[in-house]
Amino acid sequence: MQISVFIATSLDGFIARDNGALDWLPQDQTEDHGYNAFFSSIDTMLMGRKTYETILGFTPFPYEGKRVVVCSRTLTEVPTPLQSKLEIRAEPLPALLKILETEGTKHLYADGGQIITALLELGVVNKLVLTRVPVLLGAGIPLFGRLSADIVLQHQETKTFASGLVQSIYLV
């Protein structure tokens, strides 16, 4: 199973404001940053509780057609409108990854700072696509949490976009 990350951060490394707001992300969707091709390549999305709580307000549901798994020990029920769109799993992350692979997941999209950090710690992330948005937030939710050791990345390429976004692709 391949595990990939595709995420945007502010220039100072935050993925959301302290309250989870994403209002600083560019709203102009006319420029393709590779997300659609990436999203077409995955079959399963894995996120944590905080990312799940952020997407609850998104309409339409942004991950239509993909299996969406929320990893949480505290959530128990999916709201009725989303019951056919996602599932909540409480297994420890290593066990959950084995289950997902056994159930046929080929390419997993990991989203959310804590999930991404935990997967990096486990050494299972294959690819990291990081898009930096030219804005400084000064505070917020950081992409990476504390790591127990350095994680060496192999730079594949960096692209710049007319919008000012800079996207780097790394193999882990």
N, CA and C atoms as an extended XYZ file, in Angstrom:
516
Properties=species:S:1:pos:R:3:atomname:S:1:resname:S:1:resid:I:1 pbc="F F F"
N         0.853       -1.182        0.000 N   MET     1
C         0.000        0.000        0.000 CA  MET     1
C         0.894        1.238        0.000 C   MET     1
N         0.597        2.149       -0.914 N   GLN     2
C         1.318        3.407       -0.970 CA  GLN     2
C         0.589        4.426       -0.097 C   GLN     2
N         1.336        5.214        0.665 N   ILE     3
C         0.748        6.253        1.510 CA  ILE     3
C         1.348        7.589        1.104 C   ILE     3
N         0.458        8.520        0.733 N   SER     4
C         0.883        9.834        0.271 CA  SER     4
C         0.220       10.934        1.076 C   SER     4
N         0.921       12.066        1.126 N   VAL     5
C         0.412       13.278        1.758 CA  VAL     5
C         0.368       14.347        0.672 C   VAL     5
N        -0.727       15.071        0.591 N   PHE     6
C        -0.867       16.213       -0.326 CA  PHE     6
C        -1.511       17.299        0.513 C   PHE     6
N        -0.730       18.320        0.869 N   ILE     7
C        -1.242       19.300        1.827 CA  ILE     7
C        -0.643       20.674        1.580 C   ILE     7
N        -1.393       21.690        1.955 N   ALA     8
C        -0.932       23.073        1.855 CA  ALA     8
C        -0.611       23.597        3.249 C   ALA     8
N         0.403       24.449        3.302 N   THR     9
C         0.749       25.118        4.550 CA  THR     9
C         0.965       26.599        4.272 C   THR     9
N         0.830       27.380        5.318 N   SER    10
C         1.253       28.768        5.217 CA  SER    10
C         2.773       28.760        5.111 C   SER    10
N         3.348       29.875        4.735 N   LEU    11
C         4.797       29.943        4.603 CA  LEU    11
C         5.490       29.648        5.936 C   LEU    11
N         4.807       29.947        7.047 N   ASP    12
C         5.390       29.654        8.355 CA  ASP    12
C         4.966       28.293        8.911 C   ASP    12
N         4.433       27.414        8.060 N   GLY    13
C         4.248       26.011        8.404 CA  GLY    13
C         2.956       25.605        9.070 C   GLY    13
N         1.912       26.436        8.986 N   PHE    14
C         0.640       26.092        9.617 CA  PHE    14
C        -0.351       25.571        8.582 C   PHE    14
N        -1.145       24.567        8.980 N   ILE    15
C        -2.148       23.991        8.077 CA  ILE    15
C        -3.545       24.552        8.341 C   ILE    15
N        -3.700       25.257        9.448 N   ALA    16
C        -4.977       25.887        9.792 CA  ALA    16
C        -4.727       26.905       10.899 C   ALA    16
N        -5.695       27.780       11.077 N   ARG    17
C        -5.621       28.701       12.214 CA  ARG    17
C        -5.841       27.899       13.493 C   ARG    17
N        -5.600       28.507       14.647 N   ASP    18
C        -5.796       27.813       15.926 CA  ASP    18
C        -7.197       27.232       16.062 C   ASP    18
N        -8.192       27.911       15.490 N   ASN    19
C        -9.581       27.438       15.594 CA  ASN    19
C        -9.959       26.474       14.465 C   ASN    19
N        -8.963       26.087       13.641 N   GLY    20
C        -9.204       25.155       12.549 CA  GLY    20
C        -9.593       25.819       11.240 C   GLY    20
N        -9.761       27.139       11.229 N   ALA    21
C       -10.206       27.851       10.031 CA  ALA    21
C        -9.175       27.765        8.907 C   ALA    21
N        -9.699       27.648        7.688 N   LEU    22
C        -8.861       27.558        6.489 CA  LEU    22
C        -9.080       28.756        5.565 C   LEU    22
N        -9.580       29.848        6.108 N   ASP    23
C        -9.931       31.016        5.311 CA  ASP    23
C        -8.741       31.667        4.602 C   ASP    23
N        -7.547       31.320        4.986 N   TRP    24
C        -6.335       31.880        4.385 CA  TRP    24
C        -5.931       31.160        3.096 C   TRP    24
N        -6.541       30.008        2.830 N   LEU    25
C        -6.233       29.274        1.596 CA  LEU    25
C        -6.782       30.027        0.387 C   LEU    25
N        -6.067       30.005       -0.742 N   PRO    26
C        -6.550       30.693       -1.946 CA  PRO    26
C        -7.906       30.140       -2.377 C   PRO    26
N        -8.800       31.029       -2.738 N   GLN    27
C       -10.144       30.618       -3.168 CA  GLN    27
C       -10.241       30.464       -4.680 C   GLN    27
N        -9.299       31.047       -5.425 N   ASP    28
C        -9.301       30.965       -6.884 CA  ASP    28
C        -8.879       29.556       -7.299 C   ASP    28
N        -9.793       28.817       -7.883 N   GLN    29
C        -9.529       27.435       -8.279 CA  GLN    29
C        -9.224       27.291       -9.772 C   GLN    29
N        -8.894       28.403      -10.442 N   THR    30
C        -8.659       28.331      -11.883 CA  THR    30
C        -7.312       27.701      -12.215 C   THR    30
N        -6.362       27.757      -11.305 N   GLU    31
C        -5.036       27.208      -11.554 CA  GLU    31
C        -4.953       25.792      -10.992 C   GLU    31
N        -4.512       24.846      -11.825 N   ASP    32
C        -4.389       23.461      -11.387 CA  ASP    32
C        -3.067       23.272      -10.657 C   ASP    32
N        -3.140       22.833       -9.430 N   HIS    33
C        -1.945       22.582       -8.620 CA  HIS    33
C        -1.666       21.084       -8.488 C   HIS    33
N        -2.298       20.290       -9.333 N   GLY    34
C        -2.063       18.852       -9.327 CA  GLY    34
C        -2.959       18.051       -8.411 C   GLY    34
N        -3.851       18.729       -7.691 N   TYR    35
C        -4.688       18.008       -6.732 CA  TYR    35
C        -5.630       17.022       -7.429 C   TYR    35
N        -6.248       17.429       -8.520 N   ASN    36
C        -7.211       16.544       -9.183 CA  ASN    36
C        -6.559       15.252       -9.661 C   ASN    36
N        -5.383       15.361      -10.248 N   ALA    37
C        -4.670       14.154      -10.692 CA  ALA    37
C        -4.285       13.296       -9.493 C   ALA    37
N        -3.820       13.949       -8.419 N   PHE    38
C        -3.462       13.209       -7.207 CA  PHE    38
C        -4.699       12.501       -6.653 C   PHE    38
N        -5.797       13.234       -6.521 N   PHE    39
C        -7.015       12.666       -5.945 CA  PHE    39
C        -7.518       11.485       -6.776 C   PHE    39
N        -7.357       11.559       -8.090 N   SER    40
C        -7.766       10.451       -8.966 CA  SER    40
C        -6.930        9.203       -8.710 C   SER    40
N        -5.702        9.382       -8.200 N   SER    41
C        -4.801        8.247       -8.012 CA  SER    41
C        -5.022        7.496       -6.701 C   SER    41
N        -5.808        8.068       -5.792 N   ILE    42
C        -5.994        7.423       -4.477 CA  ILE    42
C        -7.315        6.670       -4.436 C   ILE    42
N        -7.391        5.683       -3.537 N   ASP    43
C        -8.663        4.989       -3.354 CA  ASP    43
C        -9.218        5.171       -1.949 C   ASP    43
N        -8.370        5.558       -1.005 N   THR    44
C        -8.801        5.702        0.387 CA  THR    44
C        -8.181        6.956        0.985 C   THR    44
N        -8.956        7.640        1.806 N   MET    45
C        -8.477        8.813        2.519 CA  MET    45
C        -8.529        8.518        4.005 C   MET    45
N        -7.460        8.885        4.717 N   LEU    46
C        -7.391        8.689        6.160 CA  LEU    46
C        -7.160       10.038        6.810 C   LEU    46
N        -7.985       10.369        7.783 N   MET    47
C        -7.848       11.630        8.503 CA  MET    47
C        -8.120       11.415        9.983 C   MET    47
N        -7.699       12.380       10.773 N   GLY    48
C        -7.952       12.354       12.208 CA  GLY    48
C        -9.213       13.126       12.552 C   GLY    48
N        -9.518       13.159       13.832 N   ARG    49
C       -10.747       13.797       14.309 CA  ARG    49
C       -10.807       15.282       13.987 C   ARG    49
N        -9.711       16.004       14.179 N   LYS    50
C        -9.741       17.453       13.948 CA  LYS    50
C        -9.984       17.785       12.480 C   LYS    50
N        -9.362       17.041       11.590 N   THR    51
C        -9.601       17.258       10.154 CA  THR    51
C       -11.044       16.919        9.827 C   THR    51
N       -11.542       15.832       10.381 N   TYR    52
C       -12.942       15.440       10.191 CA  TYR    52
C       -13.875       16.563       10.644 C   TYR    52
N       -13.613       17.133       11.817 N   GLU    53
C       -14.478       18.204       12.318 CA  GLU    53
C       -14.432       19.427       11.404 C   GLU    53
N       -13.297       19.666       10.775 N   THR    54
C       -13.188       20.780        9.832 CA  THR    54
C       -14.020       20.521        8.583 C   THR    54
N       -13.974       19.308        8.049 N   ILE    55
C       -14.689       19.034        6.794 CA  ILE    55
C       -16.198       18.867        6.985 C   ILE    55
N       -16.652       18.739        8.233 N   LEU    56
C       -18.094       18.597        8.467 CA  LEU    56
C       -18.890       19.743        7.850 C   LEU    56
N       -18.301       20.927        7.804 N   GLY    57
C       -19.003       22.082        7.269 CA  GLY    57
C       -18.875       22.255        5.768 C   GLY    57
N       -18.130       21.395        5.094 N   PHE    58
C       -17.913       21.538        3.658 CA  PHE    58
C       -19.106       20.983        2.875 C   PHE    58
N       -19.624       21.788        1.960 N   THR    59
C       -20.640       21.304        1.035 CA  THR    59
C       -20.264       21.774       -0.359 C   THR    59
N       -20.286       20.902       -1.332 N   PRO    60
C       -20.591       19.479       -1.201 CA  PRO    60
C       -19.456       18.723       -0.509 C   PRO    60
N       -19.726       17.484       -0.153 N   PHE    61
C       -18.723       16.633        0.470 CA  PHE    61
C       -17.526       16.528       -0.472 C   PHE    61
N       -16.317       16.898       -0.011 N   PRO    62
C       -15.171       17.024       -0.928 CA  PRO    62
C       -14.511       15.719       -1.355 C   PRO    62
N       -14.891       14.599       -0.779 N   TYR    63
C       -14.183       13.349       -1.066 CA  TYR    63
C       -15.107       12.300       -1.665 C   TYR    63
N       -16.094       12.768       -2.395 N   GLU    64
C       -17.076       11.893       -3.023 CA  GLU    64
C       -16.383       10.833       -3.883 C   GLU    64
N       -16.843        9.594       -3.753 N   GLY    65
C       -16.321        8.509       -4.563 CA  GLY    65
C       -15.104        7.809       -3.982 C   GLY    65
N       -14.610        8.269       -2.856 N   LYS    66
C       -13.454        7.645       -2.209 CA  LYS    66
C       -13.878        7.083       -0.857 C   LYS    66
N       -13.198        6.057       -0.430 N   ARG    67
C       -13.412        5.554        0.927 CA  ARG    67
C       -12.749        6.541        1.874 C   ARG    67
N       -13.484        7.023        2.861 N   VAL    68
C       -12.959        7.988        3.820 CA  VAL    68
C       -13.020        7.359        5.210 C   VAL    68
N       -11.854        7.275        5.848 N   VAL    69
C       -11.740        6.672        7.174 CA  VAL    69
C       -11.253        7.742        8.141 C   VAL    69
N       -11.993        7.894        9.235 N   VAL    70
C       -11.619        8.832       10.288 CA  VAL    70
C       -11.066        8.005       11.443 C   VAL    70
N        -9.831        8.279       11.810 N   CYS    71
C        -9.183        7.567       12.906 CA  CYS    71
C        -9.414        8.355       14.192 C   CYS    71
N       -10.199        7.795       15.103 N   SER    72
C       -10.516        8.502       16.344 CA  SER    72
C       -10.910        7.519       17.433 C   SER    72
N       -10.421        7.780       18.632 N   ARG    73
C       -10.816        6.981       19.798 CA  ARG    73
C       -11.979        7.630       20.541 C   ARG    73
N       -12.328        8.880       20.160 N   THR    74
C       -13.381        9.579       20.896 CA  THR    74
C       -14.694        9.679       20.132 C   THR    74
N       -14.647        9.677       18.816 N   LEU    75
C       -15.878        9.750       18.031 CA  LEU    75
C       -16.520        8.373       17.955 C   LEU    75
N       -17.834        8.346       17.969 N   THR    76
C       -18.524        7.062       17.888 CA  THR    76
C       -19.558        7.013       16.769 C   THR    76
N       -20.150        8.158       16.423 N   GLU    77
C       -21.225        8.149       15.444 CA  GLU    77
C       -20.955        9.135       14.318 C   GLU    77
N       -21.334        8.726       13.119 N   VAL    78
C       -21.253        9.585       11.942 CA  VAL    78
C       -22.614       10.258       11.793 C   VAL    78
N       -22.641       11.579       11.576 N   PRO    79
C       -23.936       12.239       11.350 CA  PRO    79
C       -24.670       11.598       10.173 C   PRO    79
N       -25.983       11.539       10.267 N   THR    80
C       -26.816       10.862        9.269 CA  THR    80
C       -26.479       11.234        7.825 C   THR    80
N       -26.306       12.524        7.477 N   PRO    81
C       -26.031       12.828        6.067 CA  PRO    81
C       -24.698       12.263        5.549 C   PRO    81
N       -23.791       11.904        6.458 N   LEU    82
C       -22.477       11.410        6.042 CA  LEU    82
C       -22.294        9.905        6.243 C   LEU    82
N       -23.329        9.212        6.731 N   GLN    83
C       -23.171        7.794        7.064 CA  GLN    83
C       -22.741        6.934        5.890 C   GLN    83
N       -23.139        7.275        4.689 N   SER    84
C       -22.732        6.477        3.532 CA  SER    84
C       -21.426        6.983        2.928 C   SER    84
N       -20.860        8.047        3.504 N   LYS    85
C       -19.687        8.678        2.911 CA  LYS    85
C       -18.389        8.440        3.678 C   LYS    85
N       -18.483        8.084        4.950 N   LEU    86
C       -17.259        7.866        5.722 CA  LEU    86
C       -17.507        6.915        6.873 C   LEU    86
N       -16.399        6.463        7.445 N   GLU    87
C       -16.474        5.546        8.587 CA  GLU    87
C       -15.492        6.001        9.657 C   GLU    87
N       -15.827        5.704       10.897 N   ILE    88
C       -14.959        6.038       12.027 CA  ILE    88
C       -14.358        4.741       12.550 C   ILE    88
N       -13.029        4.737       12.719 N   ARG    89
C       -12.320        3.556       13.199 CA  ARG    89
C       -11.487        3.939       14.416 C   ARG    89
N       -11.468        3.070       15.433 N   ALA    90
C       -10.767        3.370       16.683 CA  ALA    90
C        -9.504        2.537       16.885 C   ALA    90
N        -9.185        1.663       15.937 N   GLU    91
C        -7.999        0.821       16.094 CA  GLU    91
C        -6.740        1.692       16.160 C   GLU    91
N        -5.704        1.202       16.865 N   PRO    92
C        -4.413        1.899       16.817 CA  PRO    92
C        -3.963        1.978       15.357 C   PRO    92
N        -3.253        3.037       15.024 N   LEU    93
C        -2.891        3.304       13.636 CA  LEU    93
C        -2.186        2.137       12.936 C   LEU    93
N        -1.191        1.478       13.548 N   PRO    94
C        -0.555        0.351       12.843 CA  PRO    94
C        -1.550       -0.759       12.485 C   PRO    94
N        -2.449       -1.069       13.408 N   ALA    95
C        -3.452       -2.105       13.145 CA  ALA    95
C        -4.426       -1.651       12.066 C   ALA    95
N        -4.826       -0.391       12.115 N   LEU    96
C        -5.753        0.137       11.112 CA  LEU    96
C        -5.135        0.091        9.721 C   LEU    96
N        -3.867        0.416        9.601 N   LEU    97
C        -3.199        0.353        8.302 CA  LEU    97
C        -3.202       -1.065        7.746 C   LEU    97
N        -2.955       -2.046        8.607 N   LYS    98
C        -2.984       -3.449        8.165 CA  LYS    98
C        -4.377       -3.842        7.700 C   LYS    98
N        -5.395       -3.396        8.423 N   ILE    99
C        -6.781       -3.689        8.047 CA  ILE    99
C        -7.094       -3.077        6.685 C   ILE    99
N        -6.735       -1.808        6.504 N   LEU   100
C        -7.026       -1.124        5.243 CA  LEU   100
C        -6.338       -1.819        4.071 C   LEU   100
N        -5.095       -2.234        4.286 N   GLU   101
C        -4.373       -2.924        3.222 CA  GLU   101
C        -5.021       -4.271        2.912 C   GLU   101
N        -5.394       -5.004        3.954 N   THR   102
C        -6.066       -6.294        3.782 CA  THR   102
C        -7.389       -6.130        3.045 C   THR   102
N        -8.067       -5.006        3.300 N   GLU   103
C        -9.359       -4.750        2.659 CA  GLU   103
C        -9.209       -4.170        1.247 C   GLU   103
N        -7.974       -4.065        0.760 N   GLY   104
C        -7.780       -3.701       -0.641 CA  GLY   104
C        -7.284       -2.300       -0.934 C   GLY   104
N        -6.974       -1.528        0.090 N   THR   105
C        -6.451       -0.182       -0.174 CA  THR   105
C        -5.105       -0.296       -0.877 C   THR   105
N        -4.982        0.436       -1.984 N   LYS   106
C        -3.737        0.453       -2.762 CA  LYS   106
C        -2.979        1.767       -2.571 C   LYS   106
N        -3.720        2.894       -2.554 N   HIS   107
C        -3.088        4.211       -2.420 CA  HIS   107
C        -3.882        5.030       -1.413 C   HIS   107
N        -3.285        5.274       -0.264 N   LEU   108
C        -3.911        5.975        0.851 CA  LEU   108
C        -3.469        7.431        0.876 C   LEU   108
N        -4.408        8.326        0.996 N   TYR   109
C        -4.167        9.769        1.127 CA  TYR   109
C        -4.318       10.107        2.596 C   TYR   109
N        -3.245       10.543        3.233 N   ALA   110
C        -3.272       10.901        4.654 CA  ALA   110
C        -3.421       12.404        4.787 C   ALA   110
N        -4.348       12.838        5.635 N   ASP   111
C        -4.575       14.270        5.833 CA  ASP   111
C        -4.736       14.574        7.311 C   ASP   111
N        -4.205       15.713        7.720 N   GLY   112
C        -4.288       16.162        9.103 CA  GLY   112
C        -2.932       16.053        9.784 C   GLY   112
N        -2.561       17.095       10.498 N   GLY   113
C        -1.233       17.170       11.103 CA  GLY   113
C        -0.873       16.006       12.003 C   GLY   113
N        -1.769       15.607       12.883 N   GLN   114
C        -1.442       14.527       13.821 CA  GLN   114
C        -1.328       13.187       13.116 C   GLN   114
N        -2.216       12.923       12.159 N   ILE   115
C        -2.153       11.661       11.405 CA  ILE   115
C        -0.870       11.621       10.584 C   ILE   115
N        -0.556       12.722        9.906 N   ILE   116
C         0.653       12.763        9.081 CA  ILE   116
C         1.889       12.534        9.939 C   ILE   116
N         1.975       13.218       11.071 N   THR   117
C         3.129       13.047       11.965 CA  THR   117
C         3.216       11.609       12.457 C   THR   117
N         2.090       11.026       12.842 N   ALA   118
C         2.092        9.639       13.331 CA  ALA   118
C         2.537        8.671       12.237 C   ALA   118
N         2.081        8.879       11.017 N   LEU   119
C         2.476        8.003        9.907 CA  LEU   119
C         3.959        8.167        9.580 C   LEU   119
N         4.461        9.397        9.652 N   LEU   120
C         5.899        9.615        9.449 CA  LEU   120
C         6.700        8.900       10.531 C   LEU   120
N         6.240        8.976       11.765 N   GLU   121
C         6.903        8.283       12.877 CA  GLU   121
C         6.936        6.772       12.649 C   GLU   121
N         5.867        6.248       12.068 N   LEU   122
C         5.806        4.809       11.786 CA  LEU   122
C         6.675        4.429       10.584 C   LEU   122
N         7.101        5.421        9.828 N   GLY   123
C         7.947        5.155        8.664 CA  GLY   123
C         7.201        4.589        7.480 C   GLY   123
N         5.914        4.925        7.331 N   VAL   124
C         5.110        4.326        6.262 CA  VAL   124
C         4.713        5.295        5.151 C   VAL   124
N         5.036        6.579        5.298 N   VAL   125
C         4.704        7.543        4.241 CA  VAL   125
C         5.709        7.383        3.114 C   VAL   125
N         5.203        7.294        1.883 N   ASN   126
C         6.056        7.154        0.701 CA  ASN   126
C         6.351        8.483        0.025 C   ASN   126
N         5.329        9.359       -0.017 N   LYS   127
C         5.446       10.586       -0.796 CA  LYS   127
C         4.795       11.737       -0.044 C   LYS   127
N         5.448       12.894       -0.121 N   LEU   128
C         4.948       14.100        0.533 CA  LEU   128
C         4.897       15.212       -0.504 C   LEU   128
N         3.688       15.705       -0.785 N   VAL   129
C         3.502       16.834       -1.689 CA  VAL   129
C         3.088       18.014       -0.820 C   VAL   129
N         3.974       18.991       -0.725 N   LEU   130
C         3.780       20.124        0.181 CA  LEU   130
C         3.670       21.405       -0.634 C   LEU   130
N         2.529       22.063       -0.540 N   THR   131
C         2.307       23.311       -1.255 CA  THR   131
C         2.305       24.454       -0.252 C   THR   131
N         3.225       25.395       -0.459 N   ARG   132
C         3.337       26.530        0.450 CA  ARG   132
C         2.583       27.724       -0.135 C   ARG   132
N         1.690       28.270        0.690 N   VAL   133
C         0.872       29.420        0.322 CA  VAL   133
C         1.584       30.672        0.832 C   VAL   133
N         1.730       31.703       -0.008 N   PRO   134
C         2.476       32.882        0.410 CA  PRO   134
C         1.697       33.771        1.387 C   PRO   134
N         1.545       33.254        2.589 N   VAL   135
C         0.906       34.007        3.667 CA  VAL   135
C         1.564       33.584        4.978 C   VAL   135
N         1.757       34.536        5.866 N   LEU   136
C         2.279       34.246        7.208 CA  LEU   136
C         1.130       34.377        8.186 C   LEU   136
N         0.839       33.322        8.915 N   LEU   137
C        -0.254       33.336        9.886 CA  LEU   137
C         0.225       33.733       11.276 C   LEU   137
N         1.465       33.447       11.585 N   GLY   138
C         2.005       33.801       12.898 CA  GLY   138
C         1.650       32.826       13.999 C   GLY   138
N         0.579       32.089       13.825 N   ALA   139
C         0.145       31.087       14.806 CA  ALA   139
C        -0.853       30.175       14.114 C   ALA   139
N        -1.050       29.010       14.678 N   GLY   140
C        -2.017       28.083       14.113 CA  GLY   140
C        -1.654       26.653       14.434 C   GLY   140
N        -2.219       25.746       13.672 N   ILE   141
C        -1.959       24.320       13.844 CA  ILE   141
C        -0.807       23.958       12.914 C   ILE   141
N         0.316       23.500       13.472 N   PRO   142
C         1.464       23.184       12.625 CA  PRO   142
C         1.241       21.887       11.850 C   PRO   142
N         1.877       21.814       10.683 N   LEU   143
C         1.789       20.584        9.900 CA  LEU   143
C         2.437       19.434       10.646 C   LEU   143
N         3.650       19.634       11.103 N   PHE   144
C         4.383       18.549       11.744 CA  PHE   144
C         4.434       18.749       13.243 C   PHE   144
N         4.171       17.671       13.962 N   GLY   145
C         4.343       17.678       15.408 CA  GLY   145
C         5.755       17.227       15.747 C   GLY   145
N         5.979       17.014       16.994 N   ARG   146
C         7.294       16.578       17.474 CA  ARG   146
C         7.606       15.197       16.929 C   ARG   146
N         8.810       15.047       16.406 N   LEU   147
C         9.266       13.763       15.881 CA  LEU   147
C        10.368       13.213       16.775 C   LEU   147
N        10.435       11.909       16.902 N   SER   148
C        11.442       11.285       17.772 CA  SER   148
C        12.811       11.225       17.111 C   SER   148
N        12.865       11.410       15.793 N   ALA   149
C        14.135       11.364       15.068 CA  ALA   149
C        13.977       12.131       13.762 C   ALA   149
N        15.100       12.478       13.167 N   ASP   150
C        15.070       13.127       11.865 CA  ASP   150
C        14.454       12.178       10.841 C   ASP   150
N        13.743       12.749        9.897 N   ILE   151
C        13.209       11.983        8.777 CA  ILE   151
C        13.803       12.608        7.520 C   ILE   151
N        14.623       11.856        6.848 N   VAL   152
C        15.308       12.356        5.663 CA  VAL   152
C        14.386       12.225        4.456 C   VAL   152
N        14.261       13.320        3.716 N   LEU   153
C        13.414       13.353        2.536 CA  LEU   153
C        14.281       13.486        1.288 C   LEU   153
N        13.824       12.881        0.207 N   GLN   154
C        14.531       13.001       -1.067 CA  GLN   154
C        13.709       13.906       -1.974 C   GLN   154
N        14.267       15.072       -2.302 N   HIS   155
C        13.569       16.039       -3.136 CA  HIS   155
C        13.392       15.485       -4.548 C   HIS   155
N        12.166       15.534       -5.057 N   GLN   156
C        11.874       15.088       -6.416 CA  GLN   156
C        11.783       16.272       -7.372 C   GLN   156
N        10.972       17.258       -6.986 N   GLU   157
C        10.825       18.445       -7.825 CA  GLU   157
C        10.128       19.553       -7.057 C   GLU   157
N        10.300       20.768       -7.562 N   THR   158
C         9.603       21.926       -7.024 CA  THR   158
C         9.016       22.697       -8.193 C   THR   158
N         7.747       23.087       -8.043 N   LYS   159
C         7.041       23.850       -9.070 CA  LYS   159
C         6.595       25.169       -8.462 C   LYS   159
N         6.605       26.207       -9.271 N   THR   160
C         6.028       27.479       -8.847 CA  THR   160
C         4.821       27.761       -9.725 C   THR   160
N         3.855       28.463       -9.155 N   PHE   161
C         2.618       28.773       -9.864 CA  PHE   161
C         2.428       30.282       -9.921 C   PHE   161
N         1.694       30.734      -10.913 N   ALA   162
C         1.447       32.170      -11.089 CA  ALA   162
C         0.801       32.782       -9.851 C   ALA   162
N         0.051       31.995       -9.116 N   SER   163
C        -0.629       32.463       -7.910 CA  SER   163
C         0.345       32.741       -6.759 C   SER   163
N         1.611       32.320       -6.923 N   GLY   164
C         2.599       32.488       -5.858 CA  GLY   164
C         2.803       31.235       -5.034 C   GLY   164
N         1.978       30.226       -5.257 N   LEU   165
C         2.160       28.975       -4.526 CA  LEU   165
C         3.426       28.275       -4.999 C   LEU   165
N         4.089       27.595       -4.073 N   VAL   166
C         5.295       26.830       -4.379 CA  VAL   166
C         5.051       25.411       -3.879 C   VAL   166
N         5.194       24.434       -4.777 N   GLN   167
C         4.897       23.046       -4.429 CA  GLN   167
C         6.159       22.200       -4.576 C   GLN   167
N         6.489       21.498       -3.497 N   SER   168
C         7.644       20.592       -3.520 CA  SER   168
C         7.174       19.174       -3.292 C   SER   168
N         7.783       18.272       -4.021 N   ILE   169
C         7.450       16.846       -3.906 CA  ILE   169
C         8.676       16.122       -3.374 C   ILE   169
N         8.459       15.329       -2.332 N   TYR   170
C         9.531       14.589       -1.675 CA  TYR   170
C         9.161       13.117       -1.582 C   TYR   170
N        10.148       12.257       -1.704 N   LEU   171
C         9.994       10.857       -1.343 CA  LEU   171
C        10.547       10.709        0.060 C   LEU   171
N         9.916        9.858        0.847 N   VAL   172
C        10.351        9.665        2.229 CA  VAL   172
C        11.193        8.409        2.294 C   VAL   172
